[in-house]
Amino acid sequence: MNLHEKLLGAIPFSDVRHTGYEIGEATKVCCADMGDGVYTDSTKDCVEDTVKDSVHCTVSDSASNIVNGWNTFDGHECNDHLLALCVHAYLDTPGVKEVFRKLRGMTTHFNHSVIGQKFLHECQNLYKLNNITPPQDNDTRTGWGVPLSRRSGT
């Protein structure tokens, strides 16, 4: 099976309401135009719809109109977006937020201080730990915070 990622089309919505129904219609028309199934809709009565059988996963920002418009497709909920929302909610909980704020401060220190990086590597070598250089971080990049929290036993 080949997976394809492509821009299906762009349809102006200036004269149409941004409802789930209209978004679904526009998506099906674009898919059919690209050869992904057949969709014929005259006067809002669906004559033929095989587009839903050729779309197996959709990715969106999980806005309610998109979810409503794409609810006939398999995988219409965006799991990536829902997971990102869960991560952000977790990172905002008391205790966790403060830990990551301090980790970001440490990251900034070690990335701007050559002496600090040298001291960090000396400490890691002393305790026979792998040398980890903290990357410039953001809230969802836990590659530095997770190993550090495992080492500290938290």
Contacts in CASP RR format, 6 or more apart in sequence:
PFRMAT RR
TARGET T0000
AUTHOR 0000-0000-0000
METHOD contacts of the structure
MODEL  1
MNLHEKLLGAIPFSDVRHTGYEIGEATKVCCADMGDGVYTDSTKDCVEDT
VKDSVHCTVSDSASNIVNGWNTFDGHECNDHLLALCVHAYLDTPGVKEVF
RKLRGMTTHFNHSVIGQKFLHECQNLYKLNNITPPQDNDTRTGWGVPLSR
RSGT
6 34 0 8 1.000
8 27 0 8 1.000
8 30 0 8 1.000
8 31 0 8 1.000
8 33 0 8 1.000
8 34 0 8 1.000
8 36 0 8 1.000
9 30 0 8 1.000
9 33 0 8 1.000
9 34 0 8 1.000
11 26 0 8 1.000
11 29 0 8 1.000
11 30 0 8 1.000
13 22 0 8 1.000
13 26 0 8 1.000
16 22 0 8 1.000
18 65 0 8 1.000
19 65 0 8 1.000
19 68 0 8 1.000
20 65 0 8 1.000
20 66 0 8 1.000
20 68 0 8 1.000
20 69 0 8 1.000
21 68 0 8 1.000
21 69 0 8 1.000
23 65 0 8 1.000
23 66 0 8 1.000
23 68 0 8 1.000
23 69 0 8 1.000
23 70 0 8 1.000
24 69 0 8 1.000
24 70 0 8 1.000
24 72 0 8 1.000
25 41 0 8 1.000
27 51 0 8 1.000
27 69 0 8 1.000
27 70 0 8 1.000
28 39 0 8 1.000
28 41 0 8 1.000
28 49 0 8 1.000
28 51 0 8 1.000
28 52 0 8 1.000
29 39 0 8 1.000
29 41 0 8 1.000
31 37 0 8 1.000
31 39 0 8 1.000
31 51 0 8 1.000
31 54 0 8 1.000
31 55 0 8 1.000
32 38 0 8 1.000
32 39 0 8 1.000
32 40 0 8 1.000
32 51 0 8 1.000
36 51 0 8 1.000
36 54 0 8 1.000
36 55 0 8 1.000
37 50 0 8 1.000
37 51 0 8 1.000
37 53 0 8 1.000
37 54 0 8 1.000
38 48 0 8 1.000
38 49 0 8 1.000
38 50 0 8 1.000
38 51 0 8 1.000
39 46 0 8 1.000
39 48 0 8 1.000
39 49 0 8 1.000
39 50 0 8 1.000
39 51 0 8 1.000
40 46 0 8 1.000
40 47 0 8 1.000
40 48 0 8 1.000
40 49 0 8 1.000
41 47 0 8 1.000
49 72 0 8 1.000
52 72 0 8 1.000
52 73 0 8 1.000
52 74 0 8 1.000
55 73 0 8 1.000
55 74 0 8 1.000
56 73 0 8 1.000
56 74 0 8 1.000
56 75 0 8 1.000
57 73 0 8 1.000
57 74 0 8 1.000
57 75 0 8 1.000
58 70 0 8 1.000
58 73 0 8 1.000
58 75 0 8 1.000
58 76 0 8 1.000
58 78 0 8 1.000
59 78 0 8 1.000
59 80 0 8 1.000
59 81 0 8 1.000
60 66 0 8 1.000
60 67 0 8 1.000
60 70 0 8 1.000
60 76 0 8 1.000
60 78 0 8 1.000
60 81 0 8 1.000
61 78 0 8 1.000
61 81 0 8 1.000
62 77 0 8 1.000
62 78 0 8 1.000
62 81 0 8 1.000
62 82 0 8 1.000
62 85 0 8 1.000
67 76 0 8 1.000
67 77 0 8 1.000
69 76 0 8 1.000
70 76 0 8 1.000
84 140 0 8 1.000
87 139 0 8 1.000
87 140 0 8 1.000
88 139 0 8 1.000
88 140 0 8 1.000
90 96 0 8 1.000
91 97 0 8 1.000
91 100 0 8 1.000
91 139 0 8 1.000
91 140 0 8 1.000
99 149 0 8 1.000
99 154 0 8 1.000
100 139 0 8 1.000
100 145 0 8 1.000
103 134 0 8 1.000
103 137 0 8 1.000
103 144 0 8 1.000
103 145 0 8 1.000
103 148 0 8 1.000
104 137 0 8 1.000
106 134 0 8 1.000
107 134 0 8 1.000
107 135 0 8 1.000
107 136 0 8 1.000
107 137 0 8 1.000
107 144 0 8 1.000
109 116 0 8 1.000
110 116 0 8 1.000
110 117 0 8 1.000
110 120 0 8 1.000
110 133 0 8 1.000
110 134 0 8 1.000
111 117 0 8 1.000
111 134 0 8 1.000
111 136 0 8 1.000
117 133 0 8 1.000
120 133 0 8 1.000
121 131 0 8 1.000
121 133 0 8 1.000
124 130 0 8 1.000
124 131 0 8 1.000
124 132 0 8 1.000
125 131 0 8 1.000
129 151 0 8 1.000
132 144 0 8 1.000
132 147 0 8 1.000
132 148 0 8 1.000
134 144 0 8 1.000
135 141 0 8 1.000
135 143 0 8 1.000
135 144 0 8 1.000
137 144 0 8 1.000
137 145 0 8 1.000
END
